[in-house]
Amino acid sequence: MLDGVSPRSLSRGGTNLGFADNGGIIFDDPAAMVNIDGQEMVDIGGDALIVSNQFTNSQNPGGAASTTFTPVPQVSMIRKSDDGVWAYGIGLFTPAGFSEKYNMEGPVTLPPGDYEYESFGALVKILPALACRVTDRLSVGATLGMGYSYAELKGPYFAQSLNTPIVLDTHGAGVDLLWSAGVQYQWSDDTTLGVCYQSPSPFTLRGDASVVVPALGGAASHYDSNLHMEWPQSVGIGIRHQLSPCRVIAADVIWYDWQNSFDQFTLNLHDPLNPEFKALAPSITEGFPLDWRDSVSVRVGYEQQLANGMTFRLGYVYHPNPIPDDTLTPFIQATFEDAVTIGLGWKWNCWDVDVGYAHEFSPQLHGSNSAFEVNNGFNGSTSNGQIDAIVLDFIRRY
């Protein structure tokens, strides 16, 4: 999960639940829409993510490296009613994903040589939103929109249903309805509280797959595929406090329900094109074990107005690793525990411009008692990595 969908909020450690100064509030807490300055806000921004990971196992004692680049866009629009009681908006956000690409020696159960270990996944949300000011201090809001998810996986895998190692290449996409609900409360003139619930995002990703079976002399077939996966529900609570007219501090705490979402991915392959496979394996069903733990992300941020009209931002995020040692693989290395962020904002004609930088890093972790076939080489493996993000945001108010 990204530490913030808005480049402005990411610069201050991802804190956003108590704010109303960027379009990312549609995702983070739609109740804040009635609290924006002006009658209308347009927010166009994005992150450039560079993910650098390392993986070492007995087949690759010198280690292997994966570096991927992913642009992550965010676009939103918010408008208030003339009396300020209602607000509506719509936004496009990419709050979650994974990306790995290794070229390294495969498991001992396959012919010697380098194999691609590649994965990519993304969650995109298109969220219409509505908010209402209930009292002078209390506002509520909700979203009901569409989620789109895409995932692909390529690499050696021990197929439990076939009891043999294969080389798998599969991808699929799917859509589903999802929603959120939030509250924002002005505790005092200086302090704002925000709470938001995000629904789970279950998907059936339909696509196709290629299966190569080295034990059958490299025989291969294409299949139709269904991949069942679910992005987690979450609950967040945050506070924004104005220390002085020029200084703001903030903290958000967000719980992610990984245990009930990333317990396993279920892949079903059916209708093979190769007649030999129609007799040998007319369908293949595999459960990729994950067994992730729930996690709580703690975010703190600081913002200061400078004398030259600029705004300085600083933040820190701690998000404990949700992946147990027995399901560590080179396919999803979402083990980044710490992040530091910094940013600067200024006025440019009619626009607010914000730039920032975030650096996330993980400790070195060790795979043991692998839930996968031992000969996949995940036992005794080590992995670690980092993410560097450059963020840019343009906001205009009317």
C-alpha positions as a Markdown table, in Angstrom:
| # | Residue | x | y | z |
|---|---|---|---|---|
| 1 | Met | 0.0 | 0.0 | 0.0 |
| 2 | Leu | 1.3 | 3.4 | -0.8 |
| 3 | Asp | 2.0 | 5.7 | 2.1 |
| 4 | Gly | -0.2 | 8.4 | 0.5 |
| 5 | Val | -2.2 | 8.8 | -2.7 |
| 6 | Ser | -1.7 | 12.5 | -2.8 |
| 7 | Pro | 1.8 | 13.8 | -3.6 |
| 8 | Arg | 1.2 | 16.7 | -1.1 |
| 9 | Ser | 0.2 | 14.3 | 1.7 |
| 10 | Leu | 3.0 | 11.9 | 0.9 |
| 11 | Ser | 5.5 | 14.8 | 1.5 |
| 12 | Arg | 4.3 | 15.1 | 5.0 |
| 13 | Gly | 4.5 | 11.4 | 5.9 |
| 14 | Gly | 1.2 | 10.4 | 4.2 |
| 15 | Thr | -0.9 | 12.3 | 6.8 |
| 16 | Asn | -4.2 | 13.4 | 5.3 |
| 17 | Leu | -7.1 | 12.3 | 7.5 |
| 18 | Gly | -7.3 | 15.7 | 9.2 |
| 19 | Phe | -6.7 | 17.8 | 6.2 |
| 20 | Ala | -8.8 | 19.4 | 3.4 |
| 21 | Asp | -6.0 | 20.9 | 1.2 |
| 22 | Asn | -5.7 | 18.3 | -1.7 |
| 23 | Gly | -7.8 | 16.1 | -3.9 |
| 24 | Gly | -6.5 | 12.9 | -2.2 |
| 25 | Ile | -9.1 | 13.5 | 0.6 |
| 26 | Ile | -11.7 | 11.8 | -1.7 |
| 27 | Phe | -9.7 | 8.6 | -1.1 |
| 28 | Asp | -8.5 | 9.2 | 2.4 |
| 29 | Asp | -11.5 | 10.9 | 4.0 |
| 30 | Pro | -14.3 | 12.1 | 1.7 |
| 31 | Ala | -16.0 | 14.0 | 4.6 |
| 32 | Ala | -13.3 | 16.6 | 4.2 |
| 33 | Met | -14.6 | 17.8 | 0.8 |
| 34 | Val | -17.0 | 20.3 | 2.4 |
| 35 | Asn | -13.9 | 21.9 | 4.3 |
| 36 | Ile | -11.8 | 22.8 | 1.2 |
| 37 | Asp | -10.9 | 26.5 | 0.6 |
| 38 | Gly | -13.0 | 28.0 | -2.2 |
| 39 | Gln | -15.9 | 26.5 | -4.1 |
| 40 | Glu | -13.9 | 24.1 | -6.3 |
| 41 | Met | -10.6 | 22.3 | -6.4 |
| 42 | Val | -8.8 | 20.5 | -9.2 |
| 43 | Asp | -5.8 | 18.3 | -8.3 |
| 44 | Ile | -3.4 | 16.7 | -10.8 |
| 45 | Gly | -0.4 | 14.9 | -9.5 |
| 46 | Gly | 1.6 | 11.7 | -9.6 |
| 47 | Asp | 4.5 | 9.7 | -8.2 |
| 48 | Ala | 7.5 | 8.2 | -10.0 |
| 49 | Leu | 8.4 | 5.1 | -8.1 |
| 50 | Ile | 11.7 | 3.4 | -8.4 |
| 51 | Val | 11.7 | 0.0 | -6.6 |
| 52 | Ser | 15.0 | -1.6 | -6.0 |
| 53 | Asn | 15.1 | -5.1 | -4.4 |
| 54 | Gln | 17.7 | -7.8 | -3.7 |
| 55 | Phe | 17.2 | -11.5 | -3.4 |
| 56 | Thr | 19.8 | -14.2 | -2.4 |
| 57 | Asn | 19.4 | -18.0 | -2.1 |
| 58 | Ser | 21.5 | -21.1 | -2.5 |
| 59 | Gln | 21.2 | -21.1 | -6.3 |
| 60 | Asn | 22.2 | -17.4 | -6.4 |
| 61 | Pro | 24.8 | -17.0 | -3.6 |
| 62 | Gly | 26.0 | -13.7 | -5.1 |
| 63 | Gly | 22.5 | -12.3 | -5.0 |
| 64 | Ala | 20.2 | -10.9 | -7.7 |
| 65 | Ala | 18.8 | -7.4 | -8.2 |
| 66 | Ser | 15.5 | -6.2 | -9.4 |
| 67 | Thr | 14.9 | -2.5 | -10.4 |
| 68 | Thr | 11.5 | -1.4 | -11.7 |
| 69 | Phe | 10.1 | 2.0 | -12.6 |
| 70 | Thr | 6.3 | 2.7 | -12.2 |
| 71 | Pro | 4.4 | 6.0 | -12.7 |
| 72 | Val | 1.5 | 6.4 | -10.3 |
| 73 | Pro | -1.1 | 9.0 | -11.3 |
| 74 | Gln | -3.7 | 10.9 | -9.2 |
| 75 | Val | -6.4 | 13.2 | -10.7 |
| 76 | Ser | -9.4 | 14.6 | -8.8 |
| 77 | Met | -12.0 | 17.3 | -8.8 |
| 78 | Ile | -14.1 | 18.6 | -5.9 |
| 79 | Arg | -17.0 | 21.1 | -5.9 |
| 80 | Lys | -19.0 | 22.6 | -3.0 |
| 81 | Ser | -22.6 | 23.8 | -3.1 |
| 82 | Asp | -23.0 | 27.6 | -2.8 |
| 83 | Asp | -24.1 | 27.3 | 0.8 |
| 84 | Gly | -21.2 | 25.0 | 1.7 |
| 85 | Val | -23.5 | 22.2 | 3.1 |
| 86 | Trp | -22.8 | 19.7 | 0.3 |
| 87 | Ala | -19.8 | 18.8 | -1.7 |
| 88 | Tyr | -19.3 | 16.3 | -4.5 |
| 89 | Gly | -16.2 | 15.0 | -6.3 |
| 90 | Ile | -14.6 | 12.3 | -8.4 |
| 91 | Gly | -11.0 | 11.0 | -8.3 |
| 92 | Leu | -8.7 | 8.4 | -9.9 |
| 93 | Phe | -6.2 | 6.9 | -7.6 |
| 94 | Thr | -3.6 | 4.0 | -7.6 |
| 95 | Pro | -3.2 | 3.2 | -3.9 |
| 96 | Ala | -1.6 | -0.2 | -4.1 |
| 97 | Gly | 0.6 | -2.5 | -6.2 |
| 98 | Phe | 3.7 | -4.6 | -6.5 |
| 99 | Ser | 6.5 | -4.9 | -9.1 |
| 100 | Glu | 9.5 | -7.3 | -9.2 |
| 101 | Lys | 11.7 | -8.4 | -12.1 |
| 102 | Tyr | 14.6 | -10.8 | -11.5 |
| 103 | Asn | 16.8 | -12.7 | -13.9 |
| 104 | Met | 18.5 | -15.5 | -11.9 |
| 105 | Glu | 19.3 | -19.2 | -11.7 |
| 106 | Gly | 16.2 | -21.3 | -11.2 |
| 107 | Pro | 15.6 | -24.1 | -8.7 |
| 108 | Val | 17.5 | -27.4 | -8.9 |
| 109 | Thr | 14.4 | -29.2 | -10.1 |
| 110 | Leu | 14.6 | -27.4 | -13.4 |
| 111 | Pro | 17.2 | -27.5 | -16.2 |
| 112 | Pro | 20.2 | -25.2 | -15.3 |
| 113 | Gly | 20.1 | -21.6 | -16.5 |
| 114 | Asp | 18.6 | -18.2 | -15.8 |
| 115 | Tyr | 14.9 | -17.8 | -15.4 |
| 116 | Glu | 12.7 | -14.7 | -15.2 |
| 117 | Tyr | 11.0 | -14.2 | -11.9 |
| 118 | Glu | 8.6 | -11.4 | -12.7 |
| 119 | Ser | 5.5 | -10.0 | -11.1 |
| 120 | Phe | 3.3 | -6.9 | -11.4 |
| 121 | Gly | 0.1 | -5.9 | -9.8 |
| 122 | Ala | -1.9 | -2.7 | -9.4 |
| 123 | Leu | -5.1 | -1.5 | -7.9 |
| 124 | Val | -6.8 | 1.5 | -9.5 |
| 125 | Lys | -9.9 | 3.2 | -8.0 |
| 126 | Ile | -12.3 | 5.6 | -9.7 |
| 127 | Leu | -14.3 | 7.1 | -6.9 |
| 128 | Pro | -17.4 | 9.4 | -7.2 |
| 129 | Ala | -17.9 | 11.0 | -3.7 |
| 130 | Leu | -20.4 | 12.9 | -1.8 |
| 131 | Ala | -20.1 | 14.8 | 1.5 |
| 132 | Cys | -22.4 | 16.8 | 3.8 |
| 133 | Arg | -21.8 | 19.3 | 6.6 |
| 134 | Val | -24.0 | 18.0 | 9.5 |
| 135 | Thr | -23.1 | 20.8 | 11.9 |
| 136 | Asp | -20.6 | 23.6 | 12.0 |
| 137 | Arg | -18.0 | 21.1 | 13.3 |
| 138 | Leu | -19.1 | 17.8 | 12.0 |
| 139 | Ser | -19.0 | 16.5 | 8.3 |
| 140 | Val | -19.6 | 13.1 | 6.8 |
| 141 | Gly | -18.8 | 11.7 | 3.4 |
| 142 | Ala | -18.7 | 8.5 | 1.4 |
| 143 | Thr | -17.6 | 7.1 | -2.0 |
| 144 | Leu | -19.1 | 4.4 | -4.2 |
| 145 | Gly | -17.0 | 3.6 | -7.2 |
| 146 | Met | -15.2 | 1.1 | -9.4 |
| 147 | Gly | -12.0 | -0.7 | -8.7 |
| 148 | Tyr | -9.8 | -2.2 | -11.4 |
| 149 | Ser | -7.0 | -4.6 | -10.6 |
| 150 | Tyr | -4.4 | -6.2 | -12.9 |
| 151 | Ala | -1.8 | -8.8 | -12.0 |
| 152 | Glu | 0.8 | -10.9 | -13.8 |
| 153 | Leu | 3.2 | -13.6 | -12.6 |
| 154 | Lys | 6.0 | -15.2 | -14.4 |
| 155 | Gly | 8.6 | -17.7 | -13.2 |
| 156 | Pro | 9.4 | -21.2 | -12.0 |
| 157 | Tyr | 6.8 | -22.7 | -9.7 |
| 158 | Phe | 6.2 | -26.2 | -8.2 |
| 159 | Ala | 2.6 | -27.1 | -9.2 |
| 160 | Gln | 1.1 | -29.0 | -6.2 |
| 161 | Ser | -1.8 | -30.3 | -8.3 |
| 162 | Leu | 0.6 | -31.8 | -10.9 |
| 163 | Asn | 3.3 | -32.7 | -8.4 |
| 164 | Thr | 6.0 | -31.3 | -10.8 |
| 165 | Pro | 7.9 | -28.1 | -11.4 |
| 166 | Ile | 6.6 | -25.8 | -14.2 |
| 167 | Val | 7.4 | -22.5 | -15.7 |
| 168 | Leu | 4.3 | -20.3 | -15.4 |
| 169 | Asp | 3.4 | -17.1 | -17.1 |
| 170 | Thr | -0.1 | -15.8 | -16.3 |
| 171 | His | -1.9 | -12.5 | -16.3 |
| 172 | Gly | -5.4 | -11.2 | -15.8 |
| 173 | Ala | -7.6 | -8.2 | -15.0 |
| 174 | Gly | -11.0 | -7.6 | -13.3 |
| 175 | Val | -13.3 | -4.9 | -12.0 |
| 176 | Asp | -15.6 | -4.7 | -8.9 |
| 177 | Leu | -17.6 | -2.2 | -6.8 |
| 178 | Leu | -16.0 | -0.7 | -3.7 |
| 179 | Trp | -16.8 | 2.0 | -1.2 |
| 180 | Ser | -15.6 | 4.0 | 1.7 |
| 181 | Ala | -17.1 | 6.2 | 4.5 |
| 182 | Gly | -15.5 | 9.0 | 6.5 |
| 183 | Val | -16.1 | 11.5 | 9.2 |
| 184 | Gln | -14.2 | 14.8 | 9.9 |
| 185 | Tyr | -14.7 | 16.7 | 13.2 |
| 186 | Gln | -13.4 | 20.2 | 14.1 |
| 187 | Trp | -12.5 | 19.5 | 17.7 |
| 188 | Ser | -11.3 | 23.1 | 18.2 |
| 189 | Asp | -10.2 | 26.0 | 16.1 |
| 190 | Asp | -6.7 | 24.4 | 16.0 |
| 191 | Thr | -7.5 | 20.7 | 16.0 |
| 192 | Thr | -9.2 | 18.5 | 13.4 |
| 193 | Leu | -10.0 | 14.8 | 13.7 |
| 194 | Gly | -10.6 | 12.4 | 10.8 |
| 195 | Val | -11.8 | 8.8 | 10.6 |
| 196 | Cys | -12.3 | 6.7 | 7.4 |
| 197 | Tyr | -13.2 | 3.1 | 6.6 |
| 198 | Gln | -12.2 | 1.5 | 3.2 |
| 199 | Ser | -14.0 | -1.5 | 2.0 |
| 200 | Pro | -12.2 | -4.7 | 0.9 |
| 201 | Ser | -11.6 | -5.0 | -2.8 |
| 202 | Pro | -12.1 | -8.6 | -4.0 |
| 203 | Phe | -11.4 | -9.4 | -7.7 |
| 204 | Thr | -11.6 | -12.3 | -10.1 |
| 205 | Leu | -8.9 | -11.5 | -12.6 |
| 206 | Arg | -9.6 | -13.2 | -15.9 |
| 207 | Gly | -6.9 | -13.7 | -18.5 |
| 208 | Asp | -4.7 | -16.4 | -19.9 |
| 209 | Ala | -1.6 | -18.4 | -18.9 |
| 210 | Ser | 1.3 | -20.3 | -20.4 |
| 211 | Val | 2.5 | -23.5 | -18.7 |
| 212 | Val | 5.8 | -25.3 | -19.6 |
| 213 | Val | 6.5 | -28.7 | -18.1 |
| 214 | Pro | 10.2 | -29.6 | -18.3 |
| 215 | Ala | 9.5 | -33.1 | -17.1 |
| 216 | Leu | 7.5 | -33.7 | -20.3 |
| 217 | Gly | 10.4 | -32.5 | -22.5 |
| 218 | Gly | 9.4 | -28.9 | -22.4 |
| 219 | Ala | 5.8 | -29.5 | -23.5 |
| 220 | Ala | 3.7 | -26.4 | -23.2 |
| 221 | Ser | 0.2 | -25.2 | -23.5 |
| 222 | His | -1.9 | -22.0 | -23.2 |
| 223 | Tyr | -4.8 | -22.0 | -20.7 |
| 224 | Asp | -7.6 | -19.6 | -19.9 |
| 225 | Ser | -7.1 | -18.4 | -16.3 |
| 226 | Asn | -9.0 | -17.0 | -13.3 |
| 227 | Leu | -7.0 | -15.5 | -10.4 |
| 228 | His | -8.9 | -14.7 | -7.2 |
| 229 | Met | -7.3 | -12.0 | -5.0 |
| 230 | Glu | -8.5 | -9.4 | -2.6 |
| 231 | Trp | -7.0 | -6.1 | -1.5 |
| 232 | Pro | -7.6 | -5.4 | 2.2 |
| 233 | Gln | -10.1 | -3.3 | 4.0 |
| 234 | Ser | -8.7 | -0.6 | 6.3 |
| 235 | Val | -9.7 | 1.8 | 9.1 |
| 236 | Gly | -7.8 | 5.0 | 9.7 |
| 237 | Ile | -7.9 | 7.7 | 12.3 |
| 238 | Gly | -5.9 | 10.9 | 12.1 |
| 239 | Ile | -5.4 | 14.3 | 13.8 |
| 240 | Arg | -4.2 | 17.6 | 12.5 |
| 241 | His | -3.1 | 20.3 | 15.0 |
| 242 | Gln | -2.2 | 24.0 | 14.2 |
| 243 | Leu | 0.7 | 24.8 | 16.5 |
| 244 | Ser | 0.8 | 28.4 | 15.2 |
| 245 | Pro | -0.4 | 30.3 | 12.1 |
| 246 | Cys | 2.7 | 29.0 | 10.3 |
| 247 | Arg | 3.2 | 25.5 | 11.7 |
| 248 | Val | 1.1 | 22.3 | 11.6 |
| 249 | Ile | 1.7 | 18.8 | 13.0 |
| 250 | Ala | -0.3 | 15.7 | 12.1 |
| 251 | Ala | -0.5 | 12.0 | 12.8 |
| 252 | Asp | -2.5 | 9.2 | 11.1 |
| 253 | Val | -2.8 | 5.5 | 12.2 |
| 254 | Ile | -4.2 | 3.0 | 9.7 |
| 255 | Trp | -5.0 | -0.7 | 10.2 |
| 256 | Tyr | -4.9 | -3.0 | 7.2 |
| 257 | Asp | -6.7 | -6.3 | 7.3 |
| 258 | Trp | -4.1 | -8.4 | 5.4 |
| 259 | Gln | -5.0 | -11.6 | 7.3 |
| 260 | Asn | -8.3 | -11.9 | 5.6 |
| 261 | Ser | -7.3 | -10.7 | 2.2 |
| 262 | Phe | -3.7 | -11.9 | 1.5 |
| 263 | Asp | -4.2 | -15.4 | 2.9 |
| 264 | Gln | -3.6 | -16.9 | -0.5 |
| 265 | Phe | -4.1 | -16.3 | -4.2 |
| 266 | Thr | -6.1 | -19.0 | -5.9 |
| 267 | Leu | -5.3 | -19.6 | -9.6 |
| 268 | Asn | -7.5 | -21.8 | -11.8 |
| 269 | Leu | -6.3 | -22.8 | -15.3 |
| 270 | His | -8.8 | -24.4 | -17.7 |
| 271 | Asp | -9.4 | -25.1 | -21.4 |
| 272 | Pro | -5.9 | -25.9 | -22.5 |
| 273 | Leu | -5.1 | -25.4 | -26.2 |
| 274 | Asn | -2.6 | -28.3 | -26.4 |
| 275 | Pro | -4.5 | -31.6 | -27.0 |
| 276 | Glu | -1.9 | -33.5 | -24.9 |
| 277 | Phe | -2.7 | -31.3 | -21.9 |
| 278 | Lys | -6.4 | -31.8 | -22.4 |
| 279 | Ala | -5.8 | -35.4 | -21.5 |
| 280 | Leu | -3.1 | -34.9 | -19.0 |
| 281 | Ala | -4.3 | -31.8 | -17.1 |
| 282 | Pro | -7.6 | -30.4 | -18.4 |
| 283 | Ser | -7.6 | -28.0 | -15.4 |
| 284 | Ile | -5.1 | -26.9 | -12.9 |
| 285 | Thr | -6.0 | -25.2 | -9.5 |
| 286 | Glu | -3.2 | -23.8 | -7.4 |
| 287 | Gly | -3.3 | -21.9 | -4.1 |
| 288 | Phe | -0.3 | -19.6 | -3.7 |
| 289 | Pro | 0.2 | -19.4 | 0.1 |
| 290 | Leu | 0.7 | -15.9 | 1.6 |
| 291 | Asp | -0.6 | -15.9 | 5.2 |
| 292 | Trp | 0.1 | -12.2 | 5.7 |
| 293 | Arg | -0.4 | -10.6 | 9.1 |
| 294 | Asp | -2.5 | -7.6 | 9.8 |
| 295 | Ser | -0.5 | -4.4 | 10.1 |
| 296 | Val | -0.8 | -0.9 | 11.5 |
| 297 | Ser | 0.8 | 2.0 | 9.7 |
| 298 | Val | 1.8 | 5.0 | 11.8 |
| 299 | Arg | 2.4 | 8.3 | 10.0 |
| 300 | Val | 3.6 | 11.6 | 11.4 |
| 301 | Gly | 4.0 | 14.9 | 9.4 |
| 302 | Tyr | 5.1 | 18.5 | 9.9 |
| 303 | Glu | 4.3 | 21.5 | 7.7 |
| 304 | Gln | 5.6 | 25.0 | 7.9 |
| 305 | Gln | 4.8 | 28.2 | 6.0 |
| 306 | Leu | 8.1 | 30.0 | 5.1 |
| 307 | Ala | 8.6 | 33.7 | 5.0 |
| 308 | Asn | 9.0 | 33.7 | 1.2 |
| 309 | Gly | 5.5 | 32.2 | 0.7 |
| 310 | Met | 6.7 | 28.6 | 0.3 |
| 311 | Thr | 5.6 | 25.6 | 2.4 |
| 312 | Phe | 8.1 | 23.1 | 3.8 |
| 313 | Arg | 6.9 | 19.6 | 4.6 |
| 314 | Leu | 8.6 | 16.7 | 6.4 |
| 315 | Gly | 7.3 | 13.2 | 7.5 |
| 316 | Tyr | 8.0 | 9.7 | 8.7 |
| 317 | Val | 6.1 | 6.4 | 8.3 |
| 318 | Tyr | 6.4 | 3.2 | 10.1 |
| 319 | His | 4.6 | 0.2 | 8.6 |
| 320 | Pro | 5.6 | -3.2 | 10.0 |
| 321 | Asn | 6.3 | -6.0 | 7.6 |
| 322 | Pro | 3.2 | -8.2 | 7.1 |
| 323 | Ile | 4.9 | -11.1 | 5.4 |
| 324 | Pro | 5.9 | -14.2 | 7.5 |
| 325 | Asp | 9.2 | -15.8 | 7.0 |
| 326 | Asp | 7.7 | -19.0 | 5.5 |
| 327 | Thr | 6.0 | -17.1 | 2.5 |
| 328 | Leu | 8.9 | -14.8 | 1.6 |
| 329 | Thr | 9.5 | -15.1 | -2.2 |
| 330 | Pro | 11.1 | -12.9 | -4.9 |
| 331 | Phe | 7.6 | -12.3 | -6.4 |
| 332 | Ile | 6.1 | -9.9 | -3.8 |
| 333 | Gln | 8.6 | -8.2 | -1.5 |
| 334 | Ala | 6.3 | -5.8 | 0.3 |
| 335 | Thr | 8.6 | -5.6 | 3.3 |
| 336 | Phe | 9.3 | -1.9 | 3.5 |
| 337 | Glu | 9.0 | -0.8 | 7.1 |
| 338 | Asp | 10.3 | 2.7 | 7.3 |
| 339 | Ala | 9.9 | 5.8 | 5.1 |
| 340 | Val | 11.2 | 9.4 | 5.4 |
| 341 | Thr | 9.6 | 12.1 | 3.3 |
| 342 | Ile | 10.4 | 15.8 | 2.5 |
| 343 | Gly | 8.7 | 18.3 | 0.2 |
| 344 | Leu | 8.3 | 22.0 | -0.8 |
| 345 | Gly | 5.3 | 23.9 | -2.1 |
| 346 | Trp | 4.9 | 27.3 | -3.8 |
| 347 | Lys | 2.5 | 29.4 | -5.8 |
| 348 | Trp | 2.8 | 29.5 | -9.6 |
| 349 | Asn | 0.3 | 31.8 | -11.4 |
| 350 | Cys | -3.1 | 30.3 | -10.3 |
| 351 | Trp | -1.7 | 27.0 | -9.2 |
| 352 | Asp | -0.3 | 25.5 | -6.0 |
| 353 | Val | 2.8 | 23.4 | -7.0 |
| 354 | Asp | 4.2 | 20.8 | -4.7 |
| 355 | Val | 7.3 | 18.6 | -5.2 |
| 356 | Gly | 8.6 | 16.0 | -2.8 |
| 357 | Tyr | 10.8 | 13.0 | -2.2 |
| 358 | Ala | 10.1 | 9.8 | -0.2 |
| 359 | His | 12.6 | 7.1 | 0.6 |
| 360 | Glu | 11.3 | 3.7 | 1.9 |
| 361 | Phe | 13.6 | 0.9 | 3.0 |
| 362 | Ser | 13.3 | -2.6 | 4.5 |
| 363 | Pro | 15.4 | -4.7 | 6.9 |
| 364 | Gln | 17.1 | -7.8 | 5.6 |
| 365 | Leu | 14.7 | -10.7 | 6.0 |
| 366 | His | 15.4 | -14.4 | 5.9 |
| 367 | Gly | 13.1 | -17.1 | 4.4 |
| 368 | Ser | 12.6 | -20.2 | 6.5 |
| 369 | Asn | 10.3 | -23.2 | 6.7 |
| 370 | Ser | 8.9 | -22.3 | 3.3 |
| 371 | Ala | 5.2 | -23.0 | 2.6 |
| 372 | Phe | 6.3 | -23.5 | -1.0 |
| 373 | Glu | 8.1 | -26.6 | -2.3 |
| 374 | Val | 11.6 | -26.6 | -0.7 |
| 375 | Asn | 13.3 | -27.0 | -4.1 |
| 376 | Asn | 12.0 | -23.6 | -5.2 |
| 377 | Gly | 14.9 | -22.3 | -3.2 |
| 378 | Phe | 13.0 | -20.0 | -0.9 |
| 379 | Asn | 14.3 | -21.7 | 2.3 |
| 380 | Gly | 17.4 | -19.9 | 3.6 |
| 381 | Ser | 16.9 | -17.0 | 1.2 |
| 382 | Thr | 17.4 | -13.3 | 2.1 |
| 383 | Ser | 15.7 | -10.3 | 0.7 |
| 384 | Asn | 15.7 | -6.5 | 1.3 |
| 385 | Gly | 15.1 | -3.4 | -0.8 |
| 386 | Gln | 14.1 | 0.2 | -1.0 |
| 387 | Ile | 11.7 | 2.5 | -2.9 |
| 388 | Asp | 12.6 | 6.0 | -4.0 |
| 389 | Ala | 9.6 | 8.2 | -5.0 |
| 390 | Ile | 9.6 | 11.6 | -6.6 |
| 391 | Val | 6.2 | 13.3 | -6.2 |
| 392 | Leu | 4.7 | 16.3 | -8.1 |
| 393 | Asp | 1.3 | 18.0 | -7.6 |
| 394 | Phe | -0.6 | 20.8 | -9.2 |
| 395 | Ile | -3.7 | 22.2 | -7.4 |
| 396 | Arg | -6.0 | 25.0 | -8.5 |
| 397 | Arg | -8.9 | 26.4 | -6.5 |
| 398 | Tyr | -11.8 | 28.4 | -7.8 |
